[in-house]
Amino acid sequence: MDRAPHVKNALYMGQILRDDLIEHGAHIRAHGTGMAMIRDWQWPG
């Protein structure tokens, strides 16, 4: 792992994405709607 820092970064980012999906799913189950940061997102421009 020390010789391939990009792999370490990819694993870290993958875990962040999985955690966000779990959090978002829990929010939907609790509130019946998506989180504001997802629900209100729009393409810039």
One Martini backbone bead per residue (centre of mass of N, CA, C, O) as a GRO file, in nm:
protein
   45
    1MET     BB    1   0.054   0.064  -0.018
    2ASP     BB    2   0.297   0.268  -0.007
    3ARG     BB    3   0.344   0.240  -0.334
    4ALA     BB    4   0.008   0.298  -0.363
    5PRO     BB    5  -0.166   0.574  -0.299
    6HIS     BB    6  -0.412   0.552  -0.495
    7VAL     BB    7  -0.538   0.308  -0.355
    8LYS     BB    8  -0.587   0.436  -0.082
    9ASN     BB    9  -0.769   0.664  -0.193
   10ALA     BB   10  -0.984   0.480  -0.321
   11LEU     BB   11  -1.070   0.338  -0.062
   12TYR     BB   12  -1.156   0.590   0.089
   13MET     BB   13  -1.370   0.690  -0.115
   14GLY     BB   14  -1.542   0.436  -0.114
   15GLN     BB   15  -1.621   0.459   0.186
   16ILE     BB   16  -1.760   0.732   0.171
   17LEU     BB   17  -1.980   0.647  -0.031
   18ARG     BB   18  -2.103   0.421   0.139
   19ASP     BB   19  -2.174   0.598   0.384
   20ASP     BB   20  -2.362   0.792   0.229
   21LEU     BB   21  -2.570   0.578   0.139
   22ILE     BB   22  -2.653   0.492   0.421
   23GLU     BB   23  -2.742   0.770   0.523
   24HIS     BB   24  -2.954   0.823   0.303
   25GLY     BB   25  -3.132   0.576   0.358
   26ALA     BB   26  -3.200   0.653   0.652
   27HIS     BB   27  -3.337   0.921   0.584
   28ILE     BB   28  -3.563   0.809   0.409
   29ARG     BB   29  -3.687   0.623   0.625
   30ALA     BB   30  -3.739   0.861   0.838
   31HIS     BB   31  -3.863   1.103   0.614
   32GLY     BB   32  -3.943   1.022   0.298
   33THR     BB   33  -3.675   1.174   0.202
   34GLY     BB   34  -3.427   1.330   0.082
   35MET     BB   35  -3.158   1.491   0.110
   36ALA     BB   36  -3.094   1.815   0.046
   37MET     BB   37  -2.815   1.778  -0.103
   38ILE     BB   38  -2.967   1.597  -0.316
   39ARG     BB   39  -3.252   1.710  -0.383
   40ASP     BB   40  -3.127   2.024  -0.451
   41TRP     BB   41  -2.957   1.947  -0.677
   42GLN     BB   42  -2.764   2.112  -0.941
   43TRP     BB   43  -2.653   2.203  -1.222
   44PRO     BB   44  -2.426   2.401  -1.321
   45GLY     BB   45  -2.539   2.686  -1.514
   0.00000   0.00000   0.00000
